[in-house]
Amino acid sequence: MEPKRAVHPVILTGTVIWVVAVCFLSILKDAHAAVMWVAISMLIAGAVRAAAPQGVMPCVRGRLLDALFLLGSGLLLVLLAPWASMPMLS
């Protein structure tokens, strides 16, 4: 059995900073910009996951499934982002 590997502290810190930045962006600017940032970051992560050698990004599943899921989810968010800033219906 392979020993568990922890996520590198730099990757973990960068991820936390990115999530906090996107949350502040959604509060200070608008939801559309925040959703686009998340979508673009998912597309970049999917491309890196597909192209980078094994062990660069933390993984739970296989590389192909991770890359397809990240790229598909990012594309879906790009397509749905215009509706993120719609006013509430009352």
Accessible surface in RSA format (square Angstrom, percent):
REM  Atomic radii and reference values for relative SASA: ProtOr
REM  Chains: A
REM  Algorithm: Lee & Richards
REM  Probe-radius: 1.40
REM  Slices: 20
REM RES _ NUM      All-atoms   Total-Side   Main-Chain    Non-polar    All polar
REM                ABS   REL    ABS   REL    ABS   REL    ABS   REL    ABS   REL
RES MET A   1   240.47 124.5 152.75 101.1  87.72 208.9 129.03 109.7 111.44 147.6
RES GLU A   2   144.88  83.2 121.38  91.8  23.50  56.0  49.71  96.1  95.17  77.7
RES PRO A   3   107.41  78.3  92.02  83.9  15.39  55.9 104.03  85.9   3.39  21.1
RES LYS A   4   207.90 101.4 172.89 106.1  35.01  83.3 122.35 110.1  85.55  91.1
RES ARG A   5   180.78  75.9 146.56  74.7  34.22  81.5  63.99  87.5 116.79  70.8
RES ALA A   6   100.15  92.1  63.43  97.9  36.72  83.5  73.31 103.2  26.85  71.1
RES VAL A   7    63.92  42.1  46.08  41.7  17.83  43.0  51.51  44.8  12.41  33.6
RES HIS A   8   105.59  57.7  97.73  67.9   7.86  20.1  70.46  72.6  35.13  40.9
RES PRO A   9    91.45  66.6  88.92  81.1   2.53   9.2  91.33  75.4   0.11   0.7
RES VAL A  10   107.21  70.5 101.38  91.8   5.82  14.0 104.34  90.7   2.86   7.8
RES ILE A  11    71.57  40.7  64.90  48.3   6.67  16.1  70.55  50.8   1.02   2.8
RES LEU A  12   100.85  56.2 100.22  71.7   0.63   1.6 100.85  70.8   0.00   0.0
RES THR A  13    75.29  53.5  70.82  71.8   4.47  10.7  51.68  69.4  23.61  35.7
RES GLY A  14    36.59  45.1   0.00   N/A  36.59  45.1  30.56  83.9   6.03  13.5
RES THR A  15    72.59  51.6  67.48  68.4   5.12  12.2  53.44  71.8  19.15  29.0
RES VAL A  16    81.74  53.8  79.75  72.2   1.99   4.8  81.74  71.0   0.00   0.0
RES ILE A  17   110.85  63.1 107.99  80.5   2.86   6.9 110.17  79.3   0.69   1.9
RES TRP A  18   101.20  40.6  99.92  48.4   1.28   3.0  99.80  53.2   1.40   2.3
RES VAL A  19    81.78  53.8  79.94  72.4   1.83   4.4  81.59  70.9   0.18   0.5
RES VAL A  20    71.16  46.8  70.12  63.5   1.04   2.5  71.16  61.8   0.00   0.0
RES ALA A  21    40.17  36.9  29.95  46.2  10.22  23.3  36.32  51.1   3.86  10.2
RES VAL A  22    15.63  10.3  15.63  14.2   0.00   0.0  15.63  13.6   0.00   0.0
RES CYS A  23    65.98  49.9  63.21  70.5   2.77   6.5  22.14  56.1  43.84  47.3
RES PHE A  24   115.69  57.9 115.61  71.6   0.09   0.2 115.61  70.1   0.09   0.2
RES LEU A  25    31.16  17.4  27.58  19.7   3.58   9.0  30.55  21.5   0.61   1.6
RES SER A  26    45.89  38.8  31.43  42.0  14.45  33.3  17.92  38.2  27.97  39.2
RES ILE A  27   130.47  74.2 101.73  75.8  28.75  69.3 107.40  77.3  23.07  62.6
RES LEU A  28   143.98  80.2 111.29  79.6  32.69  82.2 113.85  80.0  30.13  81.1
RES LYS A  29   143.38  69.9 114.21  70.1  29.17  69.5  64.95  58.5  78.43  83.5
RES ASP A  30    55.45  38.8  50.16  49.9   5.29  12.5  27.96  65.8  27.50  27.4
RES ALA A  31    37.73  34.7  33.62  51.9   4.11   9.4  33.97  47.8   3.76  10.0
RES HIS A  32    64.11  35.0  64.11  44.6   0.00   0.0  40.37  41.6  23.73  27.6
RES ALA A  33    16.05  14.8  11.68  18.0   4.37   9.9  15.99  22.5   0.06   0.2
RES ALA A  34     6.51   6.0   6.30   9.7   0.22   0.5   6.51   9.2   0.00   0.0
RES VAL A  35    36.71  24.2  35.38  32.0   1.33   3.2  36.69  31.9   0.02   0.0
RES MET A  36    49.62  25.7  49.62  32.8   0.00   0.0  46.89  39.9   2.73   3.6
RES TRP A  37   109.25  43.8 106.51  51.6   2.73   6.4  86.56  46.2  22.69  36.8
RES VAL A  38    51.55  33.9  51.50  46.6   0.05   0.1  51.55  44.8   0.00   0.0
RES ALA A  39     0.00   0.0   0.00   0.0   0.00   0.0   0.00   0.0   0.00   0.0
RES ILE A  40    82.12  46.7  82.12  61.2   0.00   0.0  82.12  59.1   0.00   0.0
RES SER A  41    30.27  25.6  23.99  32.0   6.28  14.5  19.98  42.5  10.29  14.4
RES MET A  42    37.20  19.3  35.77  23.7   1.42   3.4  32.11  27.3   5.09   6.7
RES LEU A  43    54.47  30.3  52.08  37.3   2.40   6.0  52.43  36.8   2.04   5.5
RES ILE A  44   103.32  58.8 100.82  75.1   2.51   6.0 103.32  74.4   0.00   0.0
RES ALA A  45    26.17  24.1  22.17  34.2   3.99   9.1  25.99  36.6   0.18   0.5
RES GLY A  46     0.00   0.0   0.00   N/A   0.00   0.0   0.00   0.0   0.00   0.0
RES ALA A  47    53.98  49.6  47.32  73.0   6.66  15.2  52.29  73.6   1.69   4.5
RES VAL A  48    60.78  40.0  56.88  51.5   3.90   9.4  60.78  52.8   0.00   0.0
RES ARG A  49     5.87   2.5   5.08   2.6   0.80   1.9   3.04   4.2   2.84   1.7
RES ALA A  50    51.51  47.4  32.44  50.1  19.07  43.4  33.74  47.5  17.76  47.1
RES ALA A  51    88.89  81.7  53.98  83.3  34.90  79.4  62.83  88.5  26.06  69.0
RES ALA A  52    17.43  16.0  11.33  17.5   6.10  13.9  16.72  23.5   0.71   1.9
RES PRO A  53    94.58  68.9  85.96  78.4   8.62  31.3  93.20  76.9   1.38   8.6
RES GLN A  54   114.87  64.2  90.69  66.3  24.18  57.6  55.31 117.7  59.56  45.2
RES GLY A  55    37.91  46.8   0.00   N/A  37.91  46.8  12.11  33.2  25.81  57.8
RES VAL A  56    73.70  48.5  60.34  54.6  13.36  32.2  66.45  57.7   7.25  19.7
RES MET A  57    45.07  23.3  42.35  28.0   2.72   6.5  42.06  35.8   3.01   4.0
RES PRO A  58    71.72  52.3  44.38  40.5  27.34  99.4  56.45  46.6  15.27  94.9
RES CYS A  59    50.58  38.3  21.03  23.5  29.55  69.4   2.29   5.8  48.28  52.1
RES VAL A  60   135.17  88.9 100.18  90.7  34.98  84.3 105.23  91.4  29.94  81.2
RES ARG A  61   122.94  51.6 107.69  54.9  15.24  36.3  52.06  71.1  70.88  43.0
RES GLY A  62    46.94  57.9   0.00   N/A  46.94  57.9  37.49 102.9   9.45  21.2
RES ARG A  63    81.53  34.2  74.77  38.1   6.76  16.1  27.55  37.7  53.98  32.7
RES LEU A  64   130.22  72.5 124.59  89.1   5.63  14.2 127.38  89.5   2.84   7.7
RES LEU A  65   100.89  56.2  97.69  69.9   3.19   8.0  99.13  69.6   1.76   4.7
RES ASP A  66     8.45   5.9   7.27   7.2   1.18   2.8   5.24  12.3   3.21   3.2
RES ALA A  67     4.29   3.9   4.29   6.6   0.00   0.0   4.29   6.0   0.00   0.0
RES LEU A  68   106.49  59.3  99.51  71.2   6.98  17.5  99.78  70.1   6.70  18.0
RES PHE A  69   126.97  63.5 118.65  73.5   8.32  21.7 126.39  76.6   0.58   1.7
RES LEU A  70    37.78  21.0  37.78  27.0   0.00   0.0  37.78  26.5   0.00   0.0
RES LEU A  71    63.97  35.6  61.96  44.3   2.01   5.1  62.23  43.7   1.74   4.7
RES GLY A  72    39.22  48.4   0.00   N/A  39.22  48.4  33.13  90.9   6.09  13.6
RES SER A  73    25.54  21.6  19.78  26.4   5.75  13.3  13.79  29.4  11.75  16.5
RES GLY A  74     0.00   0.0   0.00   N/A   0.00   0.0   0.00   0.0   0.00   0.0
RES LEU A  75   100.95  56.2 100.95  72.2   0.00   0.0 100.95  70.9   0.00   0.0
RES LEU A  76   101.71  56.6 100.23  71.7   1.48   3.7 101.30  71.1   0.41   1.1
RES LEU A  77    52.48  29.2  52.48  37.5   0.00   0.0  52.48  36.9   0.00   0.0
RES VAL A  78    45.66  30.0  39.48  35.7   6.18  14.9  39.48  34.3   6.18  16.8
RES LEU A  79   108.27  60.3  98.78  70.7   9.49  23.9 101.16  71.0   7.11  19.1
RES LEU A  80    89.72  50.0  85.01  60.8   4.72  11.9  85.29  59.9   4.43  11.9
RES ALA A  81     0.19   0.2   0.00   0.0   0.19   0.4   0.19   0.3   0.00   0.0
RES PRO A  82    81.14  59.1  61.76  56.3  19.38  70.4  63.99  52.8  17.15 106.6
RES TRP A  83   153.29  61.5 140.66  68.1  12.63  29.7 112.14  59.8  41.15  66.8
RES ALA A  84    37.82  34.8   7.94  12.3  29.88  68.0  19.65  27.7  18.17  48.1
RES SER A  85    57.09  48.2  29.29  39.1  27.81  64.1  35.97  76.6  21.12  29.6
RES MET A  86   116.62  60.4  94.68  62.7  21.95  52.3  86.53  73.6  30.09  39.9
RES PRO A  87   110.72  80.7  92.75  84.6  17.97  65.3 103.61  85.5   7.11  44.2
RES MET A  88   181.94  94.2 156.39 103.5  25.55  60.8 124.19 105.6  57.75  76.5
RES LEU A  89   171.76  95.7 143.25 102.5  28.51  71.7 144.98 101.8  26.78  72.1
RES SER A  90   162.75 137.5  82.90 110.6  79.84 183.9  81.37 173.3  81.37 114.0
END  Absolute sums over single chains surface
CHAIN  1 A     7015.7       5853.3       1162.4       5440.4       1575.2
END  Absolute sums over all chains
TOTAL          7015.7       5853.3       1162.4       5440.4       1575.2
